[in-house]
């Protein structure tokens, strides 16, 4: 028997996710769906079901771990997948994530458990992309929290689900228009978009039809099924999201949707930027990237905003701030990202922020961002003077 393949299918768009899962179950012989329902966490357990094309074949419960439903999922997932692998009669295990569970953590758990993740797919209804990106409600308000301490919002959770997956399974949404589809394309321009209904393996770049395996069974006959078995690199996916090496969207402007890429080699004045945070955050449906504060000139800071809410955090030192001897320990993808932003005086220290939204006021946003940079006089005063500027971000950074 071939090795068990695992595909992770997630997304807050539950109808689209369920449709994608059903399509895979129908298209890949020897497949099963493994699902942990975190909605039962209030009763102290997570309910697990395993089903094939005929219905449920196994069910059980996993107790909460430290009052955390998502932790129970982590503890239970790999043993169940190993059991399926050992049984030898399952070709593809479709892990259908519960609504707010993010695929990154689960892909890393499965891979660390010695299993093979061959695909990560986020299912999307294009008509719901903007409403979800604009939803700043806490997950807990909608009963979608994965733990008692879960402080995520609908918007930031959806953004990470969307941007991590290399494949987006698109629901056939009559309500979606060109603006919706363009927004999706600009938010994740490198994603392979695959229709849930229809589509043949040739529709997926780099895929080829798989008609028969060694047992003579029919293989996948849709682009979505081919995507589920195409292969997945956990380390590359992590690097594509890491603040220091993130593969950020490029400049774009079409169908009323714009992406502004803003790069500068001058630090922000901490007080002026802090005062402008609300206006900058609310200027776009989604913004992310790395930024440089004058009072913390050696620290790479991560900008992550959606739904009108902003998260900033330290992502360690800029590469230019490290001693030369440490560079050999830095992953090549990090060095490549730094090279793209390299400045003869400041190295990779820079502003690299990306804003994507319908109706984006590009000129107004650029002017606002420029006003937050150090003035010529402040800049020429040098790093020692920069470090004495008021530390306006210490509360946000929990310094």
N, C-alpha and C positions, 0 to 999 in steps of 0.2 A: 504493500500500500504506500502511496506517496505520503510525504510528511503533511501533517495538519497545517493548513493555512488559516490565519486569523485576519479578518477584516473588521475594523472598528467603524461603526456608523453612528454618528451623533448629530446633535442639533436641537435647538429650542423649537424649531418648526416641526411640531410633533406629527402632523399629518404627512408632511413631506418625508420625514424620517421613516415612518411606518411604511409608506409606499415604497421607499427605496429598499427597505428590508424585505418586504414581500416579493419585490422584483428579483432580488438576489436569491431568495429561497426557491423561487420558481425556476430560475435560469441555471442554477448550479446544482447538478445532481450530487447527492451525498452531502448536502449542506444542512446545518442546523442553526437556529437562532438562540443565543444565550442572552437573557435579559434580567437585570436586577431592578426591581421596582422600589425606589427609595421613598415613594409616597407612604409606605407602611411603617416608616421609621418611628412615627409617634407611638406605635405599639411596641417598640423596642426591637424590631427585627426588620431585615430587608428580605423581601420575597424573591426567590430565584426561580425562573422557569427556563426550560429548554424545550424547543419544539422543532419539528421538521415540517415538511409540506403537508403532512396528514394531521398535525395538531400537536398538543403538548405530550412530550414523551417522558418528562421528569420535572419535578418541582420540589422545592425545599426552602428553608429559611436560614439566614445568616444573622447571628446576633450583632447588635451594634458594638462598635469598638470605640471606647472613650466617648460614648454618646454621639458618635459620628457615623452617619449612614454611608458616606462616601468611603470612610475607612473600612467599613464592613465589606463594601464592594471590592476594595483593593485586596483584602485578606482572602476573599472567597473566589475571586476571578481565576487566578492562576491554577489553583487546585482543580477547579471544574474543567478548565481547558485541558489540563494534563490528563484528567480522567477520560475526556473525549479522545485525546490523542492516543492514549494507551489502548482504548477499545478498538481502534483501528478501522472503524467503518464510517468515519466522518472525513470528508474531503475539505470542507470549508466551514469554519465556525464564525458566524456573523455575530459580533458582540454589539447588540443594540444598547447604546448608552441611554440612561434616563435623562430627562430633559436638560438639566443644568450641568450634568457631568461633562467635563472638558476632555477632549480626546488626547491631549498631550500627556497628561498624567497616566491615563490608561494604556496608551501605546508604550510608554516607558516601563510600566509595571509588567506588561505582557512580555516585552523583550527581555527585561531583566530576569524573568522567570524561565528563560531558555526557549521560548516559543517564537514562531516566525510570524511577524505581522507583515502581510502582503499588501495591505491597503488601509488607508484612513480616509473616510468619506464623511463630509458634512452635508446633510440634506437641507435644501433651501427652497423656500417659496419666494421667488423674486419680488412679488408684490409686498412682502412683509419685511424686506430688508431695512428700508428707511424707518418704518414704525418701531422695529425692534432696536435699531441703532439709536433712536431718539428716546427710548424708554429708560429713564433714570431711576425707576423704582427698584427697591431692594428685592432680591429674589425671595426673601422671607415673606414679603407682603403678598406674593402670589402662590405661596406654598411650594416654592421651588428651591428652597435652601437645602443644601446637602449635609449641613451640620448646624448645630445650635449656634456656632460661632461664625457662620457663613455671612460675610458682609458684602458679597458681590452684588452687582446690579444686573438687571436684564441686559442692558446695553453692553457693558464691558465683557460679560460672559459670552454673549452672542458674537461680539467682535473677535474674541480669541478662538471660539469654535470655528468661525469662518476662515480666519487667516492661517490657522495651523494646518488645515487639511489640504493636501495637494490636489484633491478631487472634490468638486462640488456636484452633488446630484440635484438636478433642477426639476422641481415639480412643474407640470404643465398648468400654468396659472393664467386664466383668461383675464384676470384683473391687472396683470403686469404690463407695463408699457415700456417704451424705449428708455425712458429715464431710469426706471427700476433696473433694467438689464445693464445699462451703462454704469450705474452706481456699483452694482455687483462686480462688473468687470474692472473698474478702477480701484476698488477696495482690495481685490486680490487678482492682479493682472496675470500672474503666472499659473493660476489654478486651471486645471482641465475641467471644463464644464461638460457634464454628461447628462442627457435627459433621462429621467426615470422611466418614462414610457417611450418606447421606440428607441431607435439608435442601434447601430450594428458595431461590432468590434472595430471596423475600419474607421469609425467616427472618432475613435480615441487615438490621439497621436502616439505612435510608438507601439500600439497594440496590434495583435494579429489574431485571427479567429482560432479558437481551440475547439475542434470538433469531436475528437475522440481521445480518451486517455488509454492507458495500457490495458484497462479492463474492458475496453470497448464501449464505455458509457458515453453518452452525449456530453459535450462540454458546454461552456458558456456561449450563448449566442446573442449577447447584447453588449453594448459598450460599457454599461455599468458592471456587468459580471467580469469583463476583461480588466476593468480598473481595480476590482477587488483582488485580483490575482497578479497585478502588474509589478508589485514589489514596493517596499517602503524603507527609507533610511531614517532611523530615529535620530541619529546624530546630526544629519543634515537638516532635518526638520527643526531641531532645537536651535541650531545655529541661525536658521532663517528667521527665528523669532527673538533671539537674544539681542538686547539693546545695543551691544557693541558691534554686532555683525548683521543686524536685521536686514533682510532683503525688502526694502521699502518701495512703495509704488513710485512710478515715474510721473512726470508732468503729463497732464491730459486735460482735454476740454471738448466735450461732445454731448449732445442731447440734453443740454442744460446742467450737466454735471462737470465739475472741475476738480482737478487735483493740483494743488500748489506745492512744489518742492522748494523749501526755503533753506538755503545754505549761506552761512556767514562765518568768517574767521575772526570774530570779535566777541568777547563774552558779554552776557547780559548783566545789567546792573540789578542786583537782587531785589531792592525795594521797588524799582519801577516795574520789573517783571511781575512781582507779587501783586502789585496794585492792578495790573492788567489781566491777571489770570482768568477772571470770569469772562471778560470780553473775548479773549483769545480762545478759551475753551468752548464757548458757545458759538463761535464763528463758523464751525464746521461740524458736520455729523460725526466725523471721525478724524482724529489727529494722533500722530505718534512719531516717535523718533528719539534722538539723543540731543542733549543741550548742555551748554557750558555756562556756569555761573562764575562771576569775577571773584567772589569771596571764597570759592572752592575750586580754584583753577586746575587742580590735579584730578578732580573727580568727574567721571562720566555720569551724567544724570539721565534717567529714562523718563520720557514724556509719554503718557498713555491716557487718551481722553475719548469718551463716547457718552452719549446721552446727557451732555451737559456736566458731566463729572470728570474730574482729572485725578490721576494718580501719578505722583512723581516719586522716584526712588533712586538711590545710589546704585550704580552698576559696576562699582570698582573704579580703578584708576584708568585714565587715558593711557594708551600705549606709549605715548611720548613721555609720560611721567614715570615709566618703569626703567630701571637700569638695563643697559644693553644685554647683560648676562641673562635677564629674565625673558628676553624675546624668544629664545628657543623653546620656552615652555608654553608659549602662546599658540593656540591652534592656527593653522594656516589661513582658515577662513576669516579669523579676526585680523590677521596681518593684511589680508587682501582688502578687507573693508576699510582699514585704516589708510591704506595706500590711496584709495579713491578720494579720501578727504584730506590728504596730506598737504600741509602748508610748510614752507621752508623755515618759518620762525616758530610756529606753534605745533607742528606735527599734526596729529589727528584731532586736537582740541578744536571743536567747532560747534556750530548750530546746524543740525540736519533734521529739520522737522517737515512732516508731510501732512497736508490738510486736504480732506476729500469731502465734498458735499454738493448737493444740488444748490444752485443759486449762490455760489460762493462769491463773496465780495473780495476778489483777489487784491485789488489796489488798496482797499481799506485795511485788510489784514496785514499786508506787507508794511504799510505805513505804521501800523500799531506795533508790529514786531520790531521794526527799525528803531522806534522811539524807546524801546526797552534796552537797547544796546548801550554800552559805554560811549560817552561822548569822546571826541578827540582828546580833550584835556584829561579826562579820566583814564583813557586808554594809555596815553603817554606817561602817566604817573607810574606805571609799572606794577608788577605783581605784588610787591610788598604793600603798596597802597591799596590794591584791590582786596587783599585779604583783610584789611581793616574796615571794609564797608559793612554796614549793618547786616547781620545774618538773618535775613527775612524768611528764609526757607527752613530754618532749623526745626520749627514745629512740624511742618509737613514731612520732613525727613526723619523726624524723631531723633534728632541729634541731642 
